[in-house]
Amino acid sequence: MSVEHRVRPEVRAMVRPRHGGDVWGRADVRDYSSNVNPLGPPARLYEYMAGAANDMENYPDDSCAELKEAIARRYDVRADNIMMGAGSAELIRLFPEVFVHPGDRVVMPRPTFSEYGFACRLMGARLIDLPLPEDDAFRLDVDDLIGEMVPGTRAVYVCNPNNPTARMLSRGEVLELVEEASRRDIMFFLDETLLELSERDRDVSCVGEVEAHDNLFIIRSFTKSFAMPGMRIGYGFGSREVVRYMDAARLSWNLGTLEQRVAARLMNEEQDHVRRAVAMLVEEKERMRHQISLILDSEVRLPDSYFFFHPLNGMGLTSPQFREAMLRQNVLVRDCSSFGPPCGGYSRFCVKTRDKNEEFLSALRSVVEGIGGGR
Ligand SMILES: Cc1ncc(COP(=O)(O)O)c(C=O)c1O
């Protein structure tokens, strides 16, 4: 007999989310599909790891006390405003486990990062997509989102800047949404994992607002800022009450000893590494925009983040076709079709260091010449 009838209905229909970064076993391929710090991890990362690699015979500190203290100092919040996760992905999963009841209405702009919908569907939520307008370069209209905060809505999701569209809201716009949600008793999930590598981080971040807004939960991650997706270290901020409930429900020992020790050192000693990446990205992003405009012979929009979400209609290619064409040049870009229509006509690729950007541009030139388009 099949096991299907024993499985929860939410799980029976589940399709796993798709992501970029699938370069395993392809030594020659350069990855532009995942958005991590282009400087790579700090040079001393492996030294920190070696220094932390003892005491594995004991369980890790389940409260992550030292690491939380380091994060609290960096962000000027209290340690009990902080949650740790095995990647921010774990906190994306935990949030609806704590706050979303089966049948609840949960609103998220589309396209956005697929893990939010995945986690909410597992909890039996009713997902409401707010399509972002393609004719306005996918800008999120604050009034449109407020219009979706109707009775029965339990939570609203915003990714700032948004993956994959690279559009960013100001702090004022986000706070207007958070406060409107609060008036309507709606939880607000804010993903700031991509914000730390932006020159606007200090002006846009809402981390300082969590104690004053008890409907707000914000995630951040070591993955993007320190280019280390291979270690799973994410964190989140909420009011003490929000954190208390999330902490009550989380997986025990979710961060290993190695992760905790390495992350504390990175937080304390490697902020310059992040700042250097931010300064470089500002310059390289503008340079890439200009060069891509020349290659494609069309105006290219400057993204609010450090990756491009680029329409492929000028080249007459779909997102999977462009990915294949770039792969023949040993360059991996994100096939965006998994984000749903109209993203099958867009590609996402990351800004990197000068040399790597040159390699990307040269691959793009070859693809464009191959199809007889552009200059
Ligand atoms: C917008 C966004 N949020 C969160 C994550 C999860 O990252 P991690 O679990 O590595 O912290 C990703 C990963 O791609 C992402 O793009």
The ligand as a MOL file (V3000), in Angstrom:
LIG
                    3D

  0  0  0     0  0            999 V3000
M  V30 BEGIN CTAB
M  V30 COUNTS 16 16 0 0 0
M  V30 BEGIN ATOM
M  V30 1 C 16.5620 36.7920 -0.3040 0
M  V30 2 C 17.1250 35.5990 0.3980 0
M  V30 3 N 16.8120 35.3900 1.6780 0
M  V30 4 C 17.2880 34.3380 2.3590 0
M  V30 5 C 18.1110 33.4160 1.7380 0
M  V30 6 C 18.5940 32.2250 2.5290 0
M  V30 7 O 19.9490 32.3420 2.7590 0
M  V30 8 P 20.7130 31.5650 3.9450 0
M  V30 9 O 19.8380 30.4620 4.4200 0
M  V30 10 O 21.9430 31.0760 3.3080 0
M  V30 11 O 20.9380 32.5810 5.0140 0
M  V30 12 C 18.4660 33.5830 0.4020 0
M  V30 13 C 19.3450 32.6020 -0.2700 0
M  V30 14 O 19.4930 32.5730 -1.4460 0
M  V30 15 C 17.9560 34.7150 -0.2910 0
M  V30 16 O 18.2560 34.9400 -1.5700 0
M  V30 END ATOM
M  V30 BEGIN BOND
M  V30 1 1 1 2
M  V30 2 1 2 3
M  V30 3 2 2 15
M  V30 4 2 3 4
M  V30 5 1 4 5
M  V30 6 1 5 6
M  V30 7 2 5 12
M  V30 8 1 6 7
M  V30 9 1 7 8
M  V30 10 2 8 9
M  V30 11 1 8 10
M  V30 12 1 8 11
M  V30 13 1 12 13
M  V30 14 1 12 15
M  V30 15 2 13 14
M  V30 16 1 15 16
M  V30 END BOND
M  V30 END CTAB
M  END
